Amino acid sequence: MAANDKVTKAETAKEEPASPILIQMGIFAAILFVSSLISPLFPASFPVPTPVIGLVLLYVLLATHIVKLRNVEKFGDFMISLIAFLFVPSGIQLAASLDILKAQGVQIVIVVLIATIVLLVVVAYTTAGFIWIRKNVFHRDVNVDD
């Protein structure tokens, strides 16, 4: 066990530091720029928002190790810390639409619940598909730390 601990400590010592914050911002900006170029290519009957395409691109880049987690983690954590602040305007708009909620509140709640369940199932199967591809096509073990 002691030799195994030494290897783990040696591997940990070799890890590269996180990228500077401006590089991380640049990676996010480049992904959003590419997403904005892809978004208009979808048909009008199936519009896909640019941020959704950006999330998928970032996931694919992270899963294929084109972008390392350490290259985007610090800025990603910063953006997550701002989520509550960014959703305040949405909450204010929701309060302004209380008459709609009173009239159709149950239907809205049902639609939101069904959409959430569908989203969770789609994300789960998509992730399982990527893991299957990585194991069976690329013959690589799936490790979260990669």
Secondary structure by P-SEA (a helix, b strand, c coil): caaaaaaaaaaaaaccccccaaaaaaaaaaaaaaaaaacccccccccccaaaaaaaaaaaaaaaccccccccaaaaaaaaaaccccaaaaaaaaaaaaaaaaacaaaaaaaaaaaaaaaaaaaaaaaaaaaaaaaccccccccccc
